[in-house]
Amino acid sequence: MPAAAGPSILVSFDLKHRILCGAIALLFALALLFRLHGWSTPLWHQFIDGSRKTEILFGHAQGIRSDDFLLDIPMILAQTAHQPSFPVINHNIGTGQYMLAPIKVPARDFITLYRPFTWGFFLGNDMGLSWMWWGLTLGLFYSFFLVFMLVSRNLFWISFWAAFALVFSPYFQFWSFHKAEIAIHWAGAFVAAAYLLATPKRWIIWCAGVFLGWSIGGMALDHIYPAIAVIVGWLLPFAGAAWCWEHRKNLPWNECRLDRAGAFILALAIVGTSLGMFFREGGEYLQLLQNTTYPGRRFSTGGGFPLWAFFSHDFFAETCNHPGSWLGNICEDASFIFVFPSVWCLLLVLLVQYRRWLDSWSLILAIYVAGVMIYTYVGFPDWLAHLTLFGMSTNNRTQMGLGLADLLILVAAVSNSRLRESLNFNTRWIGLLLWVSLLVAGGFWFKSYWPHLKLYWLAAGVGFQAILACLWWSKNFRSGGMALLALASFAYTIKFNPWVRGGSDYLFKNPLSAKILELDRADRNIHPWVVMGDFVTSNLPRMIGVRSLGGYRGYPDFELWKLFDPDGKYYATCNQLGFVSFEAGNSMDADITSPAPGVVVVNINPSSPAFDKAGVRFFITVGNPTIQLFEKDSGFSEVFKFADKAIFEHKHD
């Protein structure tokens, strides 16, 4: 009977699954208790006073992860330090910053319902750092464990190790889970859609509809980044179609039709209402962002990404990392240990043998993978890039979608009983020979562009993949093959992110911050501060609740630029999202330059009337040349000096 068959194709919550849930909850609780996380925030010791990074328990803080310690986390901490906390408009940043886009910060606004990974900051800074790290880590693991349970028909250990391999993939580890929220919400949407279609219980159907709406809304509104969200979003209908086709005979199509339709409409209503509220509330600021010279109305037809780097992590290439690396840095290098071609090689052999394709998942997802790879490596016509919305992405932001599809194809194939029953000795070895040949060719192609790849790592990668393929297509060791992939991924990436305990107190209690806070309290937080000589330190005042003009902002602050560029001479330069840095110069008129996209440098005499108009009273100076310039100016008095930094007060007549 269809009604009885429905639950069997959904996730089984047996004893192993319940134990896993308990273990995840315990791990999350312990991590929060000890305030553990993997963010590279201890680098602020280096920028402030060079003191020891005592909060690091293991590993090293990564300077390349500036997206975290210099952008996202300072903006989040600016919310906790603001009075009142968690504002929609943060008045400590320039002349006021709308905080709901494009950065993932918590605020007293409906959008925070879609940002569960920031909820911990309502309980404190260290709690928030730990909550965000482990929420992303365990959220990515468990959400895709559920996805893989649905795909594999409840093969627990295959699902467990596949999810483990995803968490420790080069992509998510070397990006420090940057924008992993999109993948987690995708998984939530897939699971919710499966339950909406398959469960016979009306109350679960309606709950699934609510969760589907929340998950799709989260893909759009949690960490707002269309370049990845569009590519990953396209995977949902293809994966959904594959799952429905695989279970077409068991789905209760004729039951609860009105409930299923109503729940789906409810999901769409939740998404539509939330997006409508977001655009209505933030339309003015989103328009500013869209009209910037950087990033502007980003549109790309794709193409040009180096295909020779596709298998780089199959050879564990980061173990022989070289300064600059093959795509610029370890984050841009990051992708996945791709294995789906091994599945296709085997299926091609079976196609020749049986004249039919034996795995619907790999066939349907082949359309998705082909489309994404064509966009990435070849490019789309202009009309197709517009039609598919791929134009909102770029050729170097498609890897997340490819990696998720890769593991879906693998899990579906190794759990496909019909495919396994069709295998024989010759089929396995011919498929293996094709896969090894492809890897060897890909390895030497990669080495021709990046000669730092050692031959023994190329050989090790090919041998490792051959062992994996043998295990996956054996009769009894497919779970072992998945475990081997997971453990190899773990060993390859585990050393990148540090193990850190707390650390946010240092940002407030170091001598420089303590003096800033003392002076600012005496000033009653009336006058904004300016950091001169270092764009990194420019982000410190906001983190500790002090008004300042420099640092990162998510859209151009034209009210600020009216003070320093009243004639609009530098309009195109100032019209950017990014970091604003002040440098001490001789001219009373600002000379504004952009040495790189997303960086605006204002070179100006600190005695300029523009600072008086902005109400600036205190300057934080970084570096001896800048300090000496202030010391020679009788219009300033030094009130504090520490390491290579000093605080000067502007004397007013």
N, C-alpha and C positions, 0 to 999 in steps of 0.2 A: 504494500500500500504506500502511496506517496507520502502520506502524513507521517508514517513511521520512518520512512527513509530520510525525511528532511533533517532531523537532528544529527544523523550519522555522518552527514557530509560537513557538519559544522565542527567546531573545536571541542575536543573531548577534555573535560575537566576531571581526569582520573587522579589517582593518588600521586603519581609522578608530577603531574601538572600542579596540583595543590601544594606539593612540597616546594616546587620551583617558585611559586608565588610567595610562599612564606619566606624562602631564602632571599628573594629580591627585596621584599619589604624589610627584612632584617638588615640586609646590606645597606639599604637606603637610610634606615634609622641610625645605624652605626656611623655611616659617613657624615650624616648631619650632626650627630653627637660630638664627633671629633673634628668637625668643620674641615673635612678633607675635600680637596678639589685638585684639578689639574691645570688651572689657568696660570699663565706666565706673569701674573701681577707682581711677583717679587722683583722684577726688573726695575720697579720704581726705586728700589734702594740704589741702584746704579745711577739713576737720573738725579736723585735728590742729594745723596751724601756719600755714596760709595760704601755704605755700611754692609755688614754681612747679611746674607739672605737667610736668616735663621729659621724662617718658616718652611723652607724646603726640606722635606724629609728624604727625598730620593730624586735623582736626576738633575736636570738643569732647566732654568727658565729659557724660553726660546724667543730671541729678539725678533724673529721673522713673524711672530704672532701679534703684530701690532694691531691687527683688527680687533683683538680682544683687549689687551692691556692699555691700548692708547685710544681706542674708539668706543667700542660697545660698553665696556665696563666703566670707564669714566662717565659716560652719559647716564648709565644706570645709577652709579653712586651720586651723581649730581641730583638725581631725583630723591634719593634717601636723605641727602644733606640739606635740601631746600626747605625753607620754612614758609608756608606749610609744606610737608613732604608730598611727593608724588603728584606734582602739578601737571596740568596739560600744557601750560606755558611756563617754561622755566626761566625766571628773570635773572638768574645768575649767569646766563650764557648770552653775551652780547647785549643787545637791547631787548632780549626775550626770544626764546626758542620754542616753537611748537614741537612737542616731544613724541608724538604718536607715529611719525614717519620721517625718514625711512628706517630709524633705529628701533631695535626691539627693547624698549624700556617699559617698566611698569608705571602706570599712572592711574589716578582716580577717574577712570573712564571705562565705558563698556568694553573697549578693545582689550583690556587686560584679561577679560574672560578667555580670550583666545591666546593668551601668553602664559600658560601654566608654568613654564620654566623660569619665569621671573617672580613667581609668587613668594618665594622664600625671602626676597628682599623686604617684604613687609614684616619679617621677623628679625631682621638685622642684616648687616653687610656680610659678615662671615657666613651666616646661615644662608644668605642668598647666593653667595659664590658656590657653596657646597651644593645647595639645592639645584642650581642651574647646571653644574657639571654632572652630577649624578642623575639628575632628571633626564638630561640628554643621553647619557650613557645607558642607563637602565631602560629609559623610554625607547631608545632605538632598538635595544636588544629585545625587549618583551613585545613591542608592537610588531616587529618582524618575525618573532617566534610565532605569534598568532597567525600572521600571514602565511608563513611556511607550513604551519599545521593545517591550514585550509588547503594549501596547494598539494601537500604530501599525503593528504587523507590521514592526518593524525600520527604520522611517524615521528615520535617524540625526539629521538636522538638526532635524526637528520635535521629536524627543525631547530633544535637546540644549537647544534654546531654550526649550522648555516647562519643563524642570527649572531652567534659569537664571532664568526668570520667577518660578518658585515661590520660589527662594532670595531674590530681591530683591523679593518681594511686600511690600506695606505691613505685612501681618500679622507675618511673621517678622522683618523688619528693625526695625519700631517696638517689637516685644517683645524685641528682641535675642536671637532664637532661644529665648526662654523656653518650655520644654516642647516644643521641636522634637523631642526624643527620641521622643515618642509617635508623631509622623508618620513618623520614620525607621524605627522598629520596625514600624509598619504596612506600610510599603513592603517591608520585609524579609519580612514574613509573606505578602504578596501574591505576591512573586516566588517564595518557597519553595513556596507552594501550587501555583503554575503548573507549576513543575518536578516536583513530586510527581505531578501529574496527567498531565503530557505527555511526560516523558522516557521513552525505552524502556530506559534503563540502570538496572539494579537498584541499583548503588552510589550513583548520583545520587539515586534515589528515597529511599533511607535517609538520605543526607546532607540532602536537602530536608526530610525529616521532623524531623531534629534541629534544623535551622535554623528551621523553622516553629515548633517548640516554644519555642526560644530567643527568637524575635521576639515571639511573643504574650506570653511571660513578661516580656520587656522592656517591652512596652506597659504592663503592670501594675506592674512593679517598678523600672523605671529612674527616671523622674521621676514619683513617685506622685501622681497627680491625677485621680481618677475623673471629675470634672466635664468634662474634655476627652476622656479615654480612652474613656468610654462612647460619646460621640457619634462619635468617629473610629472606634471599634471596630465600630459598626454599619455603617460604610461597607464593611468587608471582605466580608461575605457578598453584598452587592449588587454590588460590583465583581467579585467572584469569579464570581457567577452570570452577569454580563454577558460576561465573558471566556470562560467555558465555553460559553455559548450561541453566541457569535461563532465559536468553533472546534469546535463540536459534531461536525462531520463529520471533523475531523482528529485529534481526541483518541483515543489508543489505549485505548479503554474495555475491550477484551477482553484486554489484555496485562498481565502482572504484577499481577493483581488482589490476590493475597495480599500482595505486597510493598507495594503502595500502601495497602492497608488497614492493614497492620502499621506502616508509617511514620506514618500518620495517628494510629493509636492511641499510637505512641511519642511523637508531638508532644503529644497530650493528657496522656500520663503525665508528660512533662517539666513542662508547665504546672501540672498538678495537684499534683505532688510539690513543686515550687518554692513555689507558693502555700501549700501545707500547711505546709512548713517555716517560711515567713515568718510565718504566723499563729500557729503553735505557739511560735515564738521570741519574737515581739513582741506576743502577744495581750494581755498585761497593759497595755502602753503604748497599743496601738490602742484598747482599751476606754476608757482615760482620754481619748483624743482624741475618741472617739465621744460620750462623755458630757459634753463641754464645753458651756458656754453659747455659745461661739464657737470654731470654726464648728459644732460639734455634729453631730448626725445630719442633715446637710443634705438637705433634700428640697424640690423645687420642681416645680410643675406647669407652669412656663414662662409664656410670654405676656408682653406688655407692652414688649418691646424695640421701639425706634422703627423702623418699616419705612421711614420717609422717609429714613433715613441709609444705606439699602442700597447705593445707587450712589455714595456720597460719593467713593470713590477713583477711580471712572471719570472724575471731574472734577478729579482731582489736588487735592482740597480742602486737603490739608495745606500746599500751597504758599502759601495765604493763611491760615495758621493764626492763631488768635486766642487770647489767654490764656483758659484754661478749655476751649477747643475745644468740639465739639458733644456729646461724650459724657463730658466731664470732663477728659480728658488725651489725649495723643497715643497712648498705649498702648491705652486703652479705645476710642479712635477706630479703631484698626487693624483692617482686614479685608483685602479683596482687590479687585483691579480685576476685577469680575465680568463675564464675557462669555457664560456659558452661555445667557442669554435670547436672544442673537443666533442661537445654534444652534437653539433651539426655534422662534423666529420663522420661520426658513427651513424647518424641518421641518413646521411647520403649513401653510405654503404648499404644500409637496410633498404633504402629507396630503390637502389639498383637491384637488390636481391628479391624484394617482394613487390615492387612496383607500387608502393604506397608509403606515405609519410606516417610514421607510427606515434608521433607525439604532437598533440594539438597545441600545447603551450608553446613549444619552440617554433611551430609554424606561424601562429598568430603574433607572437612577440618578435618574430623575424621581420615582420612588416614595420613594427616600431623601431627596432634596432637599425634596420636598413635606412629608414627615414632620418633618424638622428645622426647616423654616421655620414649619410650623404650631405646633410646640412653642415656637419662639423668639418668634414674633410674635403668636400667638393663645393658645396654651396647650393642654395635654392635660387630659382628665379625670383625676381622682386615680388611678383604677384603671389607666389606660393608662400614666401616668407610672411607677407601680410595676412594671407588667408589663414594660415596655421598659427599665427602669432609667434612663430619661431623668430621672427625679426626682433622681438623683444629680448632675445637671448644673444649670446655671442659664441663664437666657435670654441672658446675655452671654458664654457660654463655648462657643458652638456654631459660631463662625466658622471654626475650623480645618477642621472636617468639611465645611462648605459650600465652602471654598476648594479643598480637595483634589478634591471632586466636580466643581467648576467646571472645573478643568484636565483631568480625566479625560474629561469630556464633550467639551471642545473638541478634545483630541488625537484622540479616537475619531472625531469628526465629520470633521475635516480630512483624516484618513487613510482615510476610508470611500470606496472607489472606486465602489460602487454609488450612493451619495448624489451624488457628483460627476458621475457620468454622467447623472444624472437632471436636472441643473440646466440651465436655459436663461436667456436674457437676462431674460425677464419674471419668472421665479422669483427670480433674484438681486435684482432691483430691488424687487420687492414685499416680499421678506423684509427687505431693507435698510430700506425705508420703515417697516415695522413696528418694527424695532429702533430706528431713529432717533427715531420718535415716542415709543416707550416711554422712551428716554433723556431726551428733552426734557421729558416730563411728570415723570419722576423728578427731573430737575435742578431744575425750578421748585418742586417739592414740597419738596426738600431746602432750597432757598434760602428758602422761606417760613418754615422753622424756624431756619435758620442764615444770616442775611442777609450774613455776611462772605464768602460765596462770590461771587467776582467773575463778572460776566456773561461776560467774555472767557475765563475758565477753564471755565465751563459750555459755551461754544461750542467751545472747544478740545477738551474731552473728547468732545463729540458728534462733532466732525469726526474726531478720532483714531479713535474706535470705528468710524466709517463707513469710514475708510481700511483699518482692520484687516479688517473684514468683506469689503470688496472684494478684498483680497489673499488671504484664506483661501479664498474661493469662486472665485478665478480658476483658470485652467488651470495656470499655471506659477509662481505666486508665493506658495504657501501657506507654505513655509519662511520666506520673507521676511516674511510677516505675523507669524509666531511670533517671529522675530528682532526685529521692531519692537516687539512687546509686551514682550519681555524687556529690550530696551535702554531703553525708556521707563520700565519698572519700576526699572531700575538708576539712571537719572538722577533719578527721583522720590525714591528712598530712600537713596542711597549716602551722603549727608552726615549721616545721623542718628547712626550709631555711630562712635566715634573709632577711629583707627588707633593702637594703643599697642604699645610695646615693653617687655615685662617689667613692672617696677614693684613687685613684691612685696617687694623688699629694703627699700624705703622704710618699709614698715610696721614693720620691726624696727629700722631704723637711725636713724629720726628721734629728736631729743633726748628727747621724752617717752617713747617706747617703750624707748629705750636705758636710761633711768633706771628705768623699771618693771622691766625685765629684771634690771638690776643689783640692785635691792632684793629682787626675788623670788628670785634665786639665793642671796642672803645669807640669806633666810628659808627656803631649801630647799623652796620651793613648798608650804609647809605651810598658810599662812593665805590665805583667799579675799580678794579685793579688791572694793571697791564704787566705782562711778562715780556721782557726784552732780551733777545739773544738766544732763545731756544724754543722751538715750536713744541717740543715734548712737554717741557715744564708748563707751557701755556695751558695745559689741560688739568693741572693740579688744583688751582683755586676752586673750580666748579665742584670737584670731587669732595672738597671739605666744606662746601656751602658758602663760598665767597664769590661775589660778583666779579666778573672779569670780561675783558673785551676779546681776548685771543682764544685760541683753541679750536676744536672741531665744531662744525655746525652742519646740519643736514640740508640746508638751503641757504642762499645768499641773504645776508643781513643788510638790506638796503638802507635801513634807518641808520645803521652804523656807518655805511659807506658815504652817506650824505655829509657826515662830519669830516671825513678824510679825503673825499673826492667830490666836493660840492658841484663841480662843473661836469661831472660824469666822464671825465677824460679816460678813466680806467674802467669804464662800465663792463666791457667784455671780459676783462681780467678778473674783476670782482664777482662776476655773475657765475659763481661756481659753488658746488657742494665741496666741502673739504676743510682743511686746516688753515687758520689765519694766524700768522706769526708776525710779530713786530720786531724790527731791528733798528738800533739807534744809528741815526745818520746826522748830517749837518744841515740839511735843508728843512726849513719850516713847512714846506709843502711836501706832501707824501709822494714818494715814488713807489708805485705799486707794481709788482711783477709776479709772475707765476712760473717758477722754475720747473714745475711738473704739474700735470693735471691733478686737481684737487688740493693744491697748495698755493696759498696767496701770501706773499711777503710784503709787508708795509715798511719801507725804509723812511724814517722820519726823525727829526730832532725831537727829543723828549720834551723840550720846552715849547713845542708847537701849540698855538692856541686851540688846535683841534682837540687836544687832550683836556683842555679846560672846558671846552664845550661838552665833552663827553662826561665831565665831572670826575675825572681821574685824580686820585690823591696819592696813591702808593704805586710804586714801580718795583717789581722783582727783576733784578738784573742777573744775568747768567754769563759767566766768563769774564776774565780779567780785562779784556779790551772794553767791554761794555761798562763794567764797574768803573774803570778809570775815566771814561767819558763823563759819567755822572759825577764822579768826585771832583772833576775840574769845573763843573757847572755850579755856580753859586746859588742857582735856583733850587737846588736839592740838598737835603740833609740826610746823611746816612743814619738809619735807626737800627740796623741789624746787619751782621755779616757772618756768614757761615759757609765754610768750604769755598766753592767757587761761585757763591751766590750772595747777593746783598739786597737789602730792602731800602729804598730811598723814598722819602716823603717830599712831595712837591710843595715848595714854599709859596704861599699866596700873599700878595700885598694886602 
